Amino acid sequence: MMLKYFSYFLPPAIILLLLTPIFWWFWYARLKYLQKISRINILKRQQKSEKATFYSSLIIERSVFWLYLHPLKNKKILRQMAGGRSESAAYALRYSHPFAALLLLAHSNAAQAYRKIHKQRAYWFKSSFYAPFVPLLAHLLFKVDDFLQFIRRLNTTEISRLSRPYYHFLAAYAYLQEADMLSASEQASLAQKQFHKLKYAHETAQCYILLGEIYRISCLNDISQTMNEAALKIYKEQKLPLNQAQTLAVLAMLMVFSGRYEEAEDKYIQALKLAPTQQMKAYILNQYALLDIVNNNLKSAEQKAIQALNIHKTLKNSVGTAYSHQLKGQIAYNDRHYRTAQKESALAAQSYEKLHNYSALSESLYLVAQSLLKQQKYKTAEKHLRRILEINRAHPNNFHIAGAYSLLGLIYMKTDDLPRAKVLFQQSLHLEQQHNRCEGLVADYSNLACIEELSGHRDAALDNLKISLEYAQKSEDNELIQLITDKINKIT
């Protein structure tokens, strides 16, 4: 009897068994398609946003997966995600997956999401999966102090395997902030390999941009250009005009440093044509102004800086506004209007202090000190430089601490305190040697040469100038190379 009934159930069971892999394949293929199309369209939608937006392929994929577990219930939301709109998904996941919901919100408004995340940061850091995204958002929004504080809180051994590439990316920026180029490049390379393996194209391109910055600071301009071109290739394949424009501006800046001014101008013009947002146009205009400064077209540079400043003010972009003031200060300094330079750079410093961006604050204070030095206000200039040293004790940043020591050395050299000046130049040199920063090394060896020459030590002066020339040649700055060569010829 049992066999009789079994014969009725056997054929349907066999059919079901055969169809299960097909149903599973169809379910999985549709999920992967929705994840891919959501990633692409959210990124494309961000290209036109004037607000700061966060992006993570991992968060998008996870969110789509959770929504897809109930496809009928979330049909409309999944359709919106596939169209690049993540707001409804963020609302739908607010109770079941609150961390993911806030990060999805950050894909359309990073500042709004960060305010909420910052309040809940104690809970976020307990999550091995979500913890790295807190400093990642802080970095995106230029919250430098928060970023450094949060990155130190991460326990690397407890970070989820899936989130680990984001941690390596963040660690690279942290090392870059501390001017540790070797560690920064190691972490950025590790992040790039892991993102590439996951097929996260956008994150891979971001790693190339970061590596380009690291190599540029290390005076390896050819490698830096290769890294940025690799990023640009990815952005072109994905048809992302905002990222293309930004990368073209970076490449143009590299060409400025290499003295390839016509190529740089072509890149800036291309970048401005591609830029889909006013904010990106302002960013490129500021970079373009740097080319005008190098070419001594200071009126043109000022026009661009003012145009950029007006855009940033309209968009209430405090970071961009501060940078435009700093750039105006640099233009005024090059034009020998030192009081204006002092005023503009002081305005930038005030803004950066409110933003807790201590790296940029130190840079602006340095320009204030330079302007005061030109006005022979040595005591006031020294006061600002001492403040940079104080900031460094609380918020270490070797880029600007070395510059502060160097400029203090110049002050003492101008007041004929040569022994003290020499010690300060040597302190600056020690910091620059630790991190192999060519520009700083060129300046410090040149300054030490000047001290030796004033002290009557001709051979020592010549030795220092020759070392300075070696580093200048690495930087490919033809004007600087010629200047040092002339000094050597003068002594010999």
ABEGO torsion letter per residue (X at the ends): XAAAAAAAAAAAAAAAAAAAAAAAAAAAAAAAAAAAAAAAAAAAAAAABABBBBBBAAAAAAAAAAAAABAAAAAAAAAAAAAGBAAAAAAAAAAABAAAAAAAAAAABAAAAAAAAAAAAAAAAABAAAAAAAAAAAAAAGBAAAAAAAAAABBAAABBAAAAAAAAAAAAAAAAAAGBAAAAAAAAAAAAAAAAAAGBAAAAAAAAAAAAAAAAAAGBAAAAAAAAAAAAAAAAAAGBAAAAAAAAAAAAAAAAAAGBAAAAAAAAAAAAAABABAAAAAAAAAAAAAAAAAAGBAAAAAAAAAAAAAAAAAAGBAAAAAAAAAAAAAAAAAAGBAAAAAAAAAAAAAAAAAAGBAAAAAAAAAAAAAAAAAAGBAAAAAAAAAAAAAAAAABBBAAAAAAAAAAAAAAAAAAGBAAAAAAAAAAAAAAAAAAGBAAAAAAAAAAAAAAAAAAGBAAAAAAAAAAAAAAAAAAGBAAAAAAAAAAAAAAX
